[in-house]
């Protein structure tokens, strides 16, 4: 008797569902990234409960280094989003 061959398990969706899922991931990463890139430099960043809880935390919160780090995370998210978009275009 011959044994049945096991089918390879590929959890990724095939065809259009995979493309739609990649587009959703791109939009999510791009939107979050753009928000994190821009929001720390707006006036509303300084006015919130979290920054006003202690003076030490407020000093860190309004620091240009901290804002730059948050913007760097935003830039990383935008990069990941575009990477997902290009990866979707390269796959058949």
N, C-alpha and C positions, 0 to 999 in steps of 0.2 A: 504494500500500500504506500502511496505517496502522501507526504504530509502537505497540508495546504500552506501556501506561501503567505507570509504576513505582509500586509500592505504597509508601506511607509506612512507614518503618521506625520502629517504636516499641519500644525494648528492654524497656519495662516489662511485666511479666506482666499478664494480664487476669483479672479476677474474683477468685475465692477465693485463688489463689496470691499475688496482689498484697496482699490483706488479711493473709494469714498472714505474708508477708515483712515488712509494716509492723509487725505485732504482735511479731515476733522482734526487729526493730530497736528498737521501744519497750522491750521487756523488757531488751535488752542495754544500751541507754543508761541506763535507769532504774536497773538494778542497779549498773553501774559508777559512776554518779553518786551513788547513795546510799552506796556504799562510800567514795568520795572525800570525800563530805560529812561522814561520821561518823568514819572511821578516824583522821584526824590528831589528833583530840581524845581518843583512848583511850590508856591507859597503854602498850600494846604498841607504839605508834608510836615511843617513845623507845628501846626495847630492840631494836636490830637491828645487824647488822654494818656496814651502810652509814653509819649515824649515828655509830658508834663508831670509824670509820677514822681521822679526824683531829679535833682540837679545833675547828678553824675550821668544818668541815663539820657537826660536832655542834651548834655554836652556831647555825648557820643552820637546821639541821633542827628544833631545838626552839623556834625563834622563832615567836611568835604570828603574825607577818606571813606567814611561809612556810606555816604551817598554814592560815591564812585564804585564801591564794592557792590551795592545793590544794583546800580546801573550795569556793572559788569555781568551780574547774573542775568539781567535782562538781555544783554547782548548775546550771552551764551544761549538763552532760550530762543532768540531769533535765529541764531546760527543752527540750532538743532531743528527748528521748524523748516528752514530752507533745506537742510540736509535730508529731512524726511520727504520733502517735495521732490527733490532731485532723485532720491532713491526710488520714489514711485515712478518717475519718468523713465528710469533706466531699466526697470523690470518689465518683462513682457506682460 
